[in-house]
Amino acid sequence: MIRIVAPGLRSTVQDRGRSGHLRDAVPPAGPADPQAFAAANALVGDPPGAAAIEIVGLPFRFVSDDTRVVAATGRDVRIRGRDDLPGWTAVLARAGAEMTVEGSGRTRYAYLAVAGGIDLPPVLGSRSTYLPAALGPLPRALAAGDLLPVGPARAGADRAGRDIRAPAYDVGRVRAVRGPHDDRFERGEMEVFFASTFTASGTSDRMGLRLLTSERPLRRPGGELLTCAALPGAVQVPSGGDPIVLLADHQTTGGYAIIATVIAADIGRIAQATAGDEVRFYEVDREAAVEALRDERRWLAI
């Protein structure tokens, strides 16, 4: 077991997400920053689909009832026990010792993985929490005093000290492919989109990152789409012209035209954008998007 001492603002149990239920209007949930989540699991020797804790609002404090390898990842994250330790590093949490995950004002999402994974029973094939529908084996935010079961550890104490290079989280160059609804926009609007500087809004959440235009709103003729499937990374443009980048808790369908789609390897980068960050999109093609995923797999191979 691990015991939650201080749960942060709105921390939840997440795994890779709940796939196969979009047609039933059930969003995937899962981590808002998939790259940081995957790195935390890789560091402690857990499989990619193991459940971990997504932390919103630091500090986060916990105690393990036995000695375990743990790892904390995310933007500007570090972990403290008897000593201050860097994030993105496998560290040893000794039995009964209180550990604290800390960050900075730029930390939107942090992840804590524990060797063995959070061992709750899956609901609809996943341990992920979807708060809007109170769905999941623990269908609420974590609270002080919660006890979370942990599975058998696959890695021993010798794994401590391994690390992964943290990404730069540079939102000034987020890679995206055009469309699928680029034909729904006025001529030249794609060029305007990729040349514009946007500002991350403070009203963003796990459903989507709201962006404010610093020049002029994007223009598109006609009304909304009848409906279409929605996926993480889709850049929807409502009638007001300020884009929204869909994240883990996105709706399953939507009627706003999608001008571009953030590539999978950059979802974590855009999810970690904090209020006031300047965001720019850089156009890439399908081949570059696939190669970025290959680079990510190599980055996680420790």
Buried (B, 14 or more C-beta within 10 A) or exposed (E): EBBBBBBBEBBBBBBBBBEEBBEEEBBBBBBBBBBBBBBBBBBBBBEEBBBBBBBBBBBBBBBBEEBBBBBBBBBBBBBBBEEEBEBBBBBBBBEEEBBBBBBEEBBBBBBBBBBBBBBBEEBBEBBBBBBEEEBBBBBEBBEEEBEBEBBEBBBEBEBBEBBBEBBEBEBEEBBBBBBBBBEBBEEEBBEBBBEBEBBBBEEBBBBBBBBBBEEEBBEBEEEEBEEBEBBBBBBBBBEEEBBBBBBBBBBBBBEBBBBBBBBBBBBBBBBBBBBEBEBBBEBBEEEBBEBBEEEBEEBBEE
